[in-house]
Amino acid sequence: MHFWPIAGIVLAVINLWTMLRFWQDKCRAVHGQRRIPESDLLGLAVIGGTPGALIARQIFRHKTRK
């Protein structure tokens, strides 16, 4: 097996998972429910989900006001 295709797939999955969790957090905030801990969101960004986190912040207008 080649390393780069697998690494690309893993990074894509991490970024999609990160975007999903940001969307879930935004939905929970809108509905007054318990939020996803910021440490979880930042942890996903640290392990490779930074592009997904930055995109999700813009798409969902997540934590962009303060």
C-alpha contacts under 8 A as a table, 3 or more apart, distances in Angstrom:
res1	aa1	res2	aa2	distance
2	H	5	P	6.35
2	H	6	I	6.96
3	F	6	I	5.49
3	F	7	A	6.10
4	W	7	A	4.97
4	W	8	G	6.05
5	P	8	G	5.10
5	P	9	I	6.29
6	I	9	I	5.12
6	I	10	V	6.17
7	A	10	V	5.10
7	A	11	L	6.15
8	G	11	L	5.18
8	G	12	A	6.12
9	I	12	A	5.05
9	I	13	V	6.19
10	V	13	V	5.17
10	V	14	I	6.19
11	L	14	I	5.06
11	L	15	N	6.11
11	L	48	G	6.26
11	L	49	G	7.21
12	A	15	N	5.17
12	A	16	L	6.14
13	V	16	L	5.12
13	V	17	W	6.02
14	I	17	W	5.05
14	I	18	T	6.06
14	I	44	L	7.29
14	I	47	I	7.91
14	I	48	G	6.57
14	I	49	G	5.55
15	N	18	T	4.94
15	N	19	M	6.20
15	N	48	G	7.02
15	N	49	G	4.42
15	N	50	T	7.28
15	N	51	P	6.75
15	N	52	G	4.51
15	N	53	A	7.31
16	L	19	M	5.11
16	L	20	L	6.16
16	L	49	G	7.96
16	L	52	G	6.49
17	W	20	L	5.02
17	W	21	R	6.24
18	T	21	R	5.20
18	T	22	F	6.27
18	T	41	L	7.08
18	T	44	L	5.95
18	T	45	A	7.12
18	T	49	G	5.80
18	T	52	G	5.87
18	T	53	A	6.04
19	M	22	F	5.14
19	M	23	W	6.18
19	M	52	G	5.39
19	M	53	A	5.96
19	M	55	I	7.62
19	M	56	A	5.28
20	L	23	W	5.09
20	L	24	Q	6.15
21	R	24	Q	4.95
21	R	25	D	6.10
21	R	36	I	7.80
21	R	41	L	7.15
22	F	25	D	5.07
22	F	26	K	6.21
22	F	41	L	7.09
22	F	53	A	7.21
22	F	56	A	6.35
22	F	57	R	7.48
22	F	60	F	7.90
22	F	62	H	7.28
23	W	26	K	5.10
23	W	27	C	6.21
23	W	56	A	7.20
23	W	60	F	6.61
24	Q	27	C	5.10
24	Q	28	R	6.13
24	Q	36	I	7.88
25	D	28	R	5.08
25	D	29	A	6.17
25	D	35	R	5.59
25	D	36	I	5.49
26	K	29	A	5.07
26	K	30	V	6.25
26	K	60	F	7.12
26	K	62	H	6.33
27	C	30	V	5.17
27	C	31	H	6.27
28	R	31	H	5.19
28	R	32	G	6.02
28	R	33	Q	4.82
28	R	34	R	6.36
28	R	35	R	5.84
29	A	32	G	5.11
29	A	33	Q	5.98
29	A	34	R	7.34
29	A	35	R	6.27
30	V	33	Q	7.72
36	I	40	D	7.01
36	I	41	L	7.46
37	P	40	D	5.40
37	P	41	L	6.80
38	E	41	L	5.05
38	E	42	L	6.06
39	S	42	L	5.08
39	S	43	G	5.82
40	D	43	G	4.99
40	D	44	L	6.35
41	L	44	L	5.32
41	L	45	A	6.53
42	L	45	A	4.96
42	L	46	V	6.18
43	G	46	V	5.03
43	G	47	I	6.39
44	L	47	I	5.39
44	L	48	G	6.71
44	L	49	G	5.39
44	L	50	T	7.54
45	A	48	G	5.53
45	A	49	G	4.05
45	A	50	T	4.23
45	A	51	P	7.78
45	A	52	G	7.71
45	A	53	A	6.26
46	V	49	G	6.53
46	V	50	T	6.64
47	I	50	T	7.99
48	G	51	P	7.78
49	G	52	G	5.21
49	G	53	A	6.06
50	T	53	A	4.98
50	T	54	L	6.16
51	P	54	L	5.21
51	P	55	I	6.15
52	G	55	I	5.14
52	G	56	A	5.92
53	A	56	A	5.06
53	A	57	R	6.09
54	L	57	R	5.22
54	L	58	Q	6.63
55	I	58	Q	5.34
55	I	59	I	6.17
56	A	59	I	5.04
56	A	60	F	5.72
56	A	61	R	7.58
56	A	62	H	7.13
57	R	60	F	5.58
57	R	61	R	5.24
57	R	62	H	4.52
57	R	63	K	6.82
57	R	64	T	6.94
58	Q	61	R	5.00
58	Q	62	H	6.80
58	Q	64	T	7.76
59	I	62	H	7.77
61	R	64	T	5.82
63	K	66	K	6.58
